[in-house]
Amino acid sequence: SLSDGLHRVEVGGRAFRTWCAYDALGIPAALGVDATATTFCGVCNTILTVPIHRGEPEGRQMLWMSAGGDDLRADFCTPTVLLCSEAHGREWGRRRADHGRLLVLATAADEGRQRWAGCARAARRLGQAE
């Protein structure tokens, strides 16, 4: 999204918004690009900045991956957040009745890379057609 979404990802000097912290990690991972993801800890609202090099995020933050539900944005995107520590990850999970799982950034990026792979291939093809 260009205007809507809590999470920000900057790629190639351009800023984009995502509904999901998962997308802010997964899209650059699938593209294998340098990026910066910026959001807030879901528990304490501390600003979190995650540098991503060649699709690999750096940092000790954690991602809470919601198990989802009927409404993609409300049940998956909104509760899928970055957290500043494992302790805050456990707290977020408790608040969500453990309806999801806590992931280190590398695992979250690996899963995002797989989910966004088809879109990344299409983007590369479009880029070659220009």
N, C-alpha and C positions, 0 to 999 in steps of 0.2 A: 504494500500500500504506500502511496506517496504522502498521505495526510493523516491516516487513522491508525491508531495502534500505540500501545504503551511502550513498546520496545523499539530501539533505534539501531540500525546497522548501517555503517558507512563502508562502501565498496568503491574503490577507484575515485575517491573524492566526491562521490554522490551519496546523499543520505536517504534512507528509506525507512519506513515504519513497518513493524510487523505486529500482528495480534498476539503472537506467541513468542516467548523467549526461545523455545525450541527452534522456530524458524530463523531467528536471529543467529543461531549457531549452525543450523543444518544447511541453510542456503549457501553461505560461504564455504562450508565443508564440501558440499556437492560440486561447487564450482572450482574448488581448490585454490581460492584466491586469498589475498591479504584483506583483512577487514577489521573493523572495530565494532563490537556490540556494546550498547549502553542501555542500562535499565536500572531498576531499583530492587533491592532485596525485598522479597515478599513479606518478611517479618518486621524488619526495622526501618525500611525505606532508605537505607544507605544507597547512594549512587554506586552502581557497579559498572566498571568498564572492563571488557574482556578483549584483549588483542588476539587476533586470529591470523596466523601466518601459514600461507599455503593450505588453508582449510583446517588447520589444527589450532584449537583454542588454547590459550595459556592462562593459567590462573588456578586458584584453589576453590573458587566458587563451586556451587552445586546447582543442579537443575532438578526441580520437582516436575516429573512427567505425570500429568493427570491420566487416569484410566479412561477419561472421557464419559460420554453419555449421549443423549438424544440431540443436544444442541452443540454443534461444533465449537462455536465461539464461547458460549457460557460454560460448557461442561469440560472442554479441553483447553482451549487457548487461554482463557482468563486465569484458571488455576495453575497453568503450567508456567512456572516462574523461575528466575534465578534467585539464589540465596547466598548470602555472604559467608556462610559456614555450614558445616555438617550439623551443628547444634540447631541452627535456624531451619535447616532442612527437615530435621526430625520434628521440630515445632510446627512447621507448615504442614507436614504430613499428619500430625496429630489433629490439627485444626480441620483437615480434610478427611478425617476418619480413615486415614491410610488408603484412600482411594487413588492410588497411583504409586510411583516409586521414585526414590532419590537416586540420581545419577551423578557421577563425576563428569566434568565437561568433556573429556575425551570420548567417553561412552555415548553421551548425548550427541556429540558431533558425528560419531560413527553411524548412529541410528538415523540422524538427519541426512547424512550423506546418502545412505541407501534410499530413504524415502523421497528425496529430492533429485535422485539421479536422472530420471526421465526428463524432468524440466531442465536440468543442467545440460543434457545432451541436446535438447531442442534449442536452448539459448546459444550453444556453441554453433549449431548448424545455421541459425539465423545470423550470427555474427560473421560467419564465413560467407554468407550470401551477400553481404553489404559491399 
